[in-house]
Amino acid sequence: MTSFNGPVAVSVFQCKVIASGLKLYAKTGMKPNAHYTPKNMMAAAERITGKKFKARDYLGAAAALSALADQTAANLPEGNSITA
């Protein structure tokens, strides 16, 4: 298990949560909760990644968020991650 601390780590968590919500919606049509609408999740994905996605490209946005989260997590300072 890995945990990250600090403001950059919050961004990694945010990317992973929104990506997970987009995947859930794309595969099942279920929203994670009332506020995680497809429109809100896609708007967040565009804001976070700086990319423009086609309408209903939920899996593309999820992939971009996951890639950004992995890249950001890999660049965290050594003392900012704990592996257990």
Secondary structure, DSSP 8 states (H G I E B T S, - for coil): -EEE-SHHHHHHHHHHHHHHHHHHHHHH---SSTT--HHHHHHHHHHHH-----TT-HHHHHHHHHHHHHHHHHTS-GGGEEE-
